[in-house]
């Protein structure tokens, strides 16, 4: 097929069926070891389908009496659950088939997904699809000269969903956006327009830039457009942009942000025709909490509900739910699942600056993953533990743990964790006014962020190197670092971050005695902050400008 035909085929797929936008790094919304056992699933299937499709309950019970395969049981479960529920909380995990990969494969096998747009169609997803009776075949290429893949069902009566592979760089995203714009979009092709917008203005969704205030309004519009079309879309990001933050960005959309967020966190059917009025709408957190109490062996609802409450800021309820899940995980003797729960608990304590409690939870998570033989998550928990020690003022212990992670990663591993360790070490040196050592460590982190194509990490390290140069009175080098950050932030439309760098440049130029140039930078910071409504930051930039004028 020609590149033009491929692009049109992509449009056709996006307009016909659900759109799943998944990313390369694959942040997980579910614990990796909490796949329920087949014997525990039957009652959950009957419960879910009975609540949402009462007329099917008898047929489902008869089918379950034949003891079908676990894959078929899970497929029925996913058909009974809300598509929006599944797509918001659909996880992808790195490197190995895990809950996220398997859930995608089951959605495909159940016929929910016609197209999956992903950065990396790696062996993890391939193996998960093969477990569902799906195999790989050569498929569409979005870019001329680029290979991509689609998978097809061995049962040819089922549709053949497609996986489109994109490359995770600004240049590739911009290229695809331009090529898609060459295809005339139907007026109501909201899903296609949303993808164009995501690939165009919202590069961070694809290349791994962390969330910021500047990105909220844009992402909310994209998600709101998809929601308005009643065509559910799953959007997740990388390097900190979790499904919770992606859904929560909708709080920026429209006059009633709470209603928008609650609608995304509601367990109900979304169909082109109006839903059957006899099908009840269930409040997801309450329903899942009740469900998890009724089916005590179904551990993962506690994780989901706790994560939802945590994102909504209902931290007491989140902790209560996660602790109940922890109790069940301990009863099951599953150290990996216990580690996943404790990692979430630590995150809530860390967010509320309860660093002693966060340290204890992260330590339990680290030990749980270690007992489970999960090296990757052990390193992740160790990094979180080191960060908690650093925030609590225990620089010595933080430094030990960051170095411990580097030693564990010396033969390879996740460049993001290696970068985080180098950044942590650099942060300790920075706090000790050891500027040269800080610059060296941040430089190593910078190289790792380049390796992982993490634009947020690149800019963050350049900023920190710039401040180390500033503190050590090497103003030319500080200016160069800040200017490099500014260029990237402006290219990808990160207004708040660009304004912050303008303010940093103004302070640097003030220290160098170049007041007129500094005024221009301060004026630009004030202007941008005013445009995006960040009043506190605008006042700080105005204070910098007053210093330049005095």
SVG drawing of the C-alpha trace seen along z (x, -y; Angstrom):
<svg xmlns="http://www.w3.org/2000/svg" viewBox="-35 -52 69 80">
<polyline fill="none" stroke="black" stroke-width="0.4" points="0.0,0.0 1.3,-3.5 2.0,-6.0 -1.1,-7.9 -3.2,-4.8 -1.7,-4.0 -2.6,-7.5 -6.2,-7.2 -6.4,-3.7 -5.4,-5.2 -8.1,-7.8 -10.7,-5.2 -9.7,-3.1 -9.8,-6.0 -13.2,-7.1 -14.8,-3.6 -13.9,-2.3 -12.5,-3.1 -9.1,-4.7 -6.4,-3.5 -3.4,-5.8 -0.7,-4.1 2.9,-5.1 6.3,-3.6 7.3,-3.6 3.9,-2.4 3.2,-3.6 1.2,-1.0 -2.1,-1.7 -2.4,1.8 0.0,3.9 2.0,6.2 1.4,9.4 -2.3,9.1 -3.8,11.1 -6.7,13.0 -6.7,16.8 -9.2,18.4 -11.1,19.9 -11.6,16.4 -13.0,14.8 -16.4,16.6 -18.4,14.8 -16.8,11.5 -17.9,12.1 -21.5,12.9 -21.5,9.8 -20.3,7.4 -22.4,8.7 -25.4,9.2 -25.2,5.5 -24.6,4.1 -26.4,6.6 -29.0,8.4 -30.4,10.3 -27.1,12.1 -26.7,13.5 -28.3,16.9 -26.4,17.4 -23.1,16.5 -23.8,18.8 -24.4,21.7 -21.2,20.9 -19.2,20.8 -20.5,24.3 -18.6,25.6 -15.3,24.4 -14.1,22.4 -10.5,21.1 -9.4,18.3 -8.9,16.1 -12.6,16.5 -13.7,15.8 -11.7,12.6 -12.9,11.6 -16.5,11.9 -15.6,9.8 -14.2,7.1 -17.2,7.1 -19.4,6.6 -17.4,3.8 -17.5,0.2 -15.3,-0.6 -14.5,-3.9 -13.5,-2.3 -11.2,0.1 -9.6,-2.5 -8.9,-5.1 -7.1,-2.5 -5.5,-0.4 -1.8,0.0 1.3,0.7 4.3,2.1 7.9,2.0 10.0,4.8 8.0,7.9 4.4,9.0 2.5,7.9 -1.0,6.9 -1.1,3.9 0.1,5.9 -2.3,8.8 -5.2,6.4 -4.6,4.8 -4.4,8.3 -7.7,9.3 -9.4,6.1 -8.3,6.9 -9.4,10.5 -12.8,9.3 -13.2,7.0 -13.1,3.8 -10.0,2.3 -9.9,1.8 -6.7,-0.3 -3.9,-0.7 -1.5,-3.6 1.7,-3.1 5.3,-4.2 6.8,-0.8 5.2,2.4 7.7,4.6 8.0,8.2 6.1,7.8 2.9,6.9 3.6,9.5 3.8,12.3 0.7,11.1 -1.2,11.2 0.1,14.6 -1.3,15.9 -4.7,14.7 -4.5,16.6 -3.4,13.6 -0.3,13.5 1.9,10.8 1.8,10.0 3.4,7.3 1.0,4.3 0.7,0.6 3.5,-1.8 2.6,-5.4 5.9,-6.8 7.3,-6.1 10.2,-3.6 9.2,-2.8 8.0,0.6 5.0,1.0 3.0,4.0 -0.6,5.2 -1.7,8.4 -4.5,10.6 -6.8,13.1 -6.2,16.8 -10.0,17.0 -10.6,15.2 -14.2,14.5 -13.0,11.9 -11.9,8.5 -8.2,7.9 -7.2,5.0 -4.1,3.0 -1.2,1.7 0.4,-1.4 4.0,-2.0 5.2,-5.6 8.6,-6.9 9.0,-8.8 10.6,-12.1 9.5,-15.6 10.5,-15.3 8.5,-12.2 5.5,-13.5 5.6,-16.7 6.1,-14.8 3.1,-12.5 1.0,-15.6 1.8,-17.2 1.1,-14.1 -2.3,-13.6 -3.2,-17.2 -2.8,-16.5 -5.8,-14.1 -9.1,-16.0 -10.8,-15.5 -14.5,-15.0 -16.2,-17.8 -17.1,-15.4 -13.9,-13.4 -13.2,-14.3 -11.0,-11.3 -8.8,-12.0 -8.6,-15.7 -7.7,-14.7 -4.9,-12.6 -3.6,-15.3 -3.7,-17.7 -2.0,-15.3 0.8,-14.7 1.0,-18.4 0.7,-20.7 0.9,-18.1 4.3,-16.5 4.9,-15.7 2.3,-13.0 4.5,-11.2 8.0,-12.0 7.7,-11.9 7.6,-15.4 6.2,-15.7 2.9,-17.4 2.8,-21.1 0.2,-23.8 0.7,-24.9 -0.3,-21.5 -3.5,-21.1 -5.8,-23.2 -4.7,-21.7 -5.0,-18.1 -8.4,-18.8 -9.7,-20.1 -8.4,-17.0 -10.0,-14.6 -13.2,-16.6 -13.6,-16.5 -13.2,-12.7 -15.7,-12.4 -18.2,-14.7 -18.1,-12.3 -19.1,-9.5 -16.1,-7.6 -14.0,-6.5 -10.3,-7.1 -7.6,-6.0 -4.8,-8.5 -1.7,-8.0 1.7,-9.6 5.2,-9.0 7.6,-10.2 5.0,-11.2 1.9,-11.7 -0.1,-8.8 -3.7,-7.8 -4.9,-9.6 -3.2,-12.8 -4.4,-12.4 -8.0,-12.0 -7.6,-14.7 -6.4,-17.2 -10.1,-17.3 -10.7,-19.2 -9.4,-22.2 -12.2,-21.7 -15.5,-23.6 -17.4,-25.5 -17.9,-22.5 -14.5,-20.8 -15.6,-18.6 -18.4,-17.1 -15.9,-16.5 -13.6,-14.6 -16.4,-12.7 -17.8,-11.7 -14.4,-10.2 -14.3,-8.3 -17.8,-6.8 -18.4,-3.2 -21.1,-3.1 -21.6,-2.0 -20.9,-4.4 -22.7,-3.5 -23.6,-5.3 -27.4,-4.7 -28.6,-5.8 -27.8,-3.3 -30.6,-1.0 -32.4,-2.8 -32.6,0.4 -28.8,0.7 -27.8,-1.0 -25.0,-3.6 -22.6,-2.7 -20.3,-5.1 -17.0,-3.5 -15.1,-3.9 -18.1,-2.9 -19.0,0.0 -15.5,1.4 -15.0,1.0 -18.2,3.0 -17.2,5.5 -13.8,6.0 -15.4,6.5 -17.8,9.1 -15.1,10.9 -12.2,10.7 -9.9,12.7 -10.2,10.1 -7.4,7.9 -6.9,5.5 -10.0,3.4 -8.5,2.0 -5.5,0.8 -7.7,-0.8 -10.0,-2.5 -7.1,-3.6 -5.4,-5.1 -8.6,-6.9 -9.2,-8.4 -5.5,-9.4 -5.7,-11.2 -8.9,-13.0 -7.1,-14.1 -9.3,-12.0 -6.1,-10.7 -7.7,-9.3 -10.0,-7.1 -7.2,-6.2 -5.0,-5.1 -7.8,-3.1 -8.5,-1.2 -4.8,-0.6 -4.2,0.7 -7.1,3.1 -5.4,4.3 -2.2,4.6 -3.8,6.8 -5.2,9.1 -1.8,9.2 -0.2,10.2 -2.8,12.9 -2.1,14.2 1.6,14.2 2.3,12.2 5.3,10.0 5.2,8.4 1.7,7.3 2.4,6.1 5.3,4.0 2.9,2.5 0.5,1.4 3.2,0.0 4.6,-2.0 1.2,-3.7 0.9,-4.3 4.4,-5.8 3.5,-8.1 0.5,-9.5 2.5,-10.2 5.3,-11.8 2.8,-14.0 1.6,-15.2 5.2,-15.8 4.9,-13.0 8.4,-11.8 8.8,-9.5 5.7,-7.6 6.7,-7.6 10.1,-6.3 8.6,-3.4 6.2,-2.5 8.9,-2.7 11.2,-0.5 8.4,2.1 7.8,1.8 11.5,2.3 11.7,5.4 8.5,6.8 9.8,6.5 13.2,7.9 11.6,11.0 9.6,11.4 12.8,11.3 11.5,8.2 14.8,6.3 13.2,3.5 10.6,2.5 13.2,3.0 15.3,0.3 12.2,-1.9 11.2,-1.6 14.9,-2.2 14.9,-5.4 11.7,-6.6 13.1,-5.7 16.2,-7.7 14.1,-10.7 12.1,-10.5 15.3,-10.5 16.6,-13.5 13.4,-15.4 13.6,-14.6 17.2,-15.9 19.0,-12.6 21.5,-13.4 23.9,-10.6 21.3,-7.8 19.9,-9.3 23.4,-9.3 24.0,-5.7 20.7,-4.5 21.2,-6.5 24.7,-5.0 23.3,-1.5 20.9,-1.9 23.7,-3.0 25.6,0.1 22.6,2.3 22.2,0.6 25.9,0.6 25.3,3.6 22.4,2.0 18.8,1.4 16.3,-1.4 18.1,-4.7 15.3,-6.6 16.2,-5.1 19.9,-5.6 19.2,-9.2 17.2,-9.6 20.0,-8.3 22.5,-10.6 20.1,-13.5 19.7,-12.6 23.4,-12.5 23.7,-15.9 21.0,-17.2 22.9,-16.2 26.0,-17.9 24.0,-21.0 22.6,-21.2 26.2,-21.0 27.3,-23.8 29.6,-21.4 29.0,-23.0 31.5,-21.0 30.4,-17.7 26.8,-18.7 27.4,-19.7 29.2,-16.4 26.3,-14.3 23.7,-16.3 25.7,-15.9 25.6,-12.2 21.9,-12.3 21.5,-14.5 23.3,-11.8 20.9,-9.1 17.9,-11.3 19.1,-11.8 19.5,-8.0 15.9,-7.5 14.6,-10.3 13.2,-12.0 12.8,-15.7 11.6,-16.6 14.6,-15.1 16.9,-16.8 15.5,-20.2 15.4,-19.6 19.1,-18.7 20.1,-21.6 18.2,-23.9 20.0,-22.4 23.4,-22.6 22.5,-26.2 21.8,-27.0 25.0,-25.4 26.9,-27.5 25.0,-30.6 25.8,-29.8 29.4,-29.4 29.4,-32.7 30.0,-31.2 27.3,-33.3 28.1,-32.7 27.7,-29.0 24.5,-29.5 23.1,-31.6 23.9,-29.0 22.2,-26.2 19.1,-28.3 18.9,-29.3 19.1,-25.7 16.1,-24.9 14.2,-27.8 14.6,-26.7 13.1,-23.2 10.2,-24.6 9.3,-27.1 9.5,-24.4 7.0,-22.1 4.7,-24.8 5.5,-24.6 4.5,-28.1 4.9,-28.0 8.3,-26.3 9.4,-28.8 8.3,-31.7 10.3,-30.2 13.4,-30.1 12.9,-33.7 12.8,-34.7 16.0,-32.7 17.7,-34.4 16.7,-37.7 18.3,-37.0 21.4,-35.7 21.7,-38.9 21.1,-41.0 24.0,-39.4 26.1,-39.9 25.3,-43.6 23.3,-43.4 20.2,-45.1 18.6,-46.0 18.7,-42.4 17.5,-41.2 14.5,-43.6 13.5,-42.0 13.6,-38.5 11.7,-39.6 9.0,-41.4 8.5,-38.2 8.1,-36.1 5.5,-38.5 3.7,-38.5 3.5,-34.7 2.5,-34.2 -0.2,-36.7 -1.5,-35.0 -1.8,-31.6 -3.1,-32.9 -0.3,-32.0 -0.5,-35.0 2.0,-34.0 4.6,-33.3 3.8,-36.6 4.3,-38.6 7.7,-36.9 8.7,-37.8 7.5,-41.4 9.8,-41.5 12.7,-40.5 11.9,-43.2 11.8,-45.8 15.3,-44.8 16.5,-45.3 14.9,-48.8 16.4,-49.9"/>
</svg>
